[in-house]
């Protein structure tokens, strides 16, 4: 098969794949070339501005520091005045600093680094062999022989020569880097210009192919489809153009036939849907009846379970009362364990019953004044509050929301009783109740100064039966916060632990605003 026949057998999809592949290769090549050019110019620019130029500047500073040393020593030798040695000391420190900076900049260039080390070694030798001995001798009041002074001058002249050679090397390096950067920038600019020319040509080629291979056959297909849409369902759609366009035309014509068949089927489906809707209504009625029976079963089961537990607790207490003198301390302890277990089981059954009823039994929605609800809860908890010395800080006025009064009262009761229960033994509880408008209604908070909750347990505390402390430390069944979560979510809100709060625990929850709401102060 020749190349021309292969091209004629290509579908529109195949032509597009060829063009897209070519376009993708062009884009990738241009992107790689552009990235390489940009990286090259950026690297050369950084090398010049961040390493070579600062190295030249620091080399000049180093040269100045060495000259300051020589000037200071010469001035001291001539006058004997101590202040002339200050430039010498400052020059030594400046030389070391500049030397370290230059070494950091030219560390990847062995020639420059070797030259820098040679200058540092020669300067150290000059200080060791000439500058320090001469200044020490002059300081003692003696004269310095002229031969020694001349030898020191010649040694420093060698350092000057080495510094000039280092400056020349840095200047050559800077000029070569500038030239290389200019070449790279020219090559980058020409590359980008070539890209700007190639991209429009590629787009034009794809537009021509799109017009010949797709637009014209699709125009014919659109014209035939409009005739069918106008009501001529007997009109046959012509199959012309590339292979895949012909397949589309055949499929559309087949769809025309099947639409006619589907119109008849849809009438039968409507009848079936009406029958299914009637079945769903009957199932909903049966589900409501089943839920009522389950509620009754839960109540009866809890009552039947609590009766044996009450008997166990009662007879254990009678046993202790009647035979308390005969039983030893361990026997009395076993009886107390049995009574405590039965009592906890009764509390757990009652809590589970209340938890199961949230959202099913208590769901009478009406305007609820949270101010009055909170007053009643605080009054109910007055005994543990007085015992612990708890204090309350609350807004001047809480709003009204739409909800179930019983459920909202349970919510306040669980949150405030937890704040009292999990108090810090070292201080009296301080419970702050907050309220402010939020995006979805009202946002409330209950904060305390108790033992707090670690952030990693922020989700665990709302899971039923999850406890962070043993029963010996804090009583309870582990249902309270799970019930709070269920109550809040049943009212369309959410509840969470403020992990950013320190000095205790802060629980926040939201409730939708009521139609007749109060104002929070």
Secondary structure, DSSP 8 states (H G I E B T S, - for coil): --HHHHHHT--HHHHHHHHHHHHHHHHHHHHHHHHHHHHHHHHHHHHIIIIIHHHHHHHHHHHHHHHHHHHHHHHHHHH--TTHHHHHHHHHHHHHHHHHHHHHHSTT-HHHHHHHHHHHHHHHHHIIIIIHHHHHHHHTT----HHHHHHHHHHHHHHHHHHHHHHHHHHHHHHHHHHHHHHHHHHHHHHHHHHHHHHHHHHHHHHHHHIIIIIHHHHHHHHHHHHHHTT-TT------SSHHHHHHHHHHHHHHHHHHHHHHHHHHHHHHHHHHHHHHHHHHHHHHHHHHHHHHHHHHHHHHHHHHHHHHHHHHHHHHHHHTTTS-HHHHHHHHHHHHHHHHHHHHHHHHHHHHHBTTTB---EEEEHHHHHHHHHHHTHHHHHHHT-EEE--S---EEEE-HHHHHHHHHHHHHHHHHT--TTS--EEEEEEEEETTEEEEEEE-SSS---GGGTTGGGSTT--SS-TTTS---S-HHHHHHHHHHHTT--EEE-TT--SS-EEEEEE---SS-----
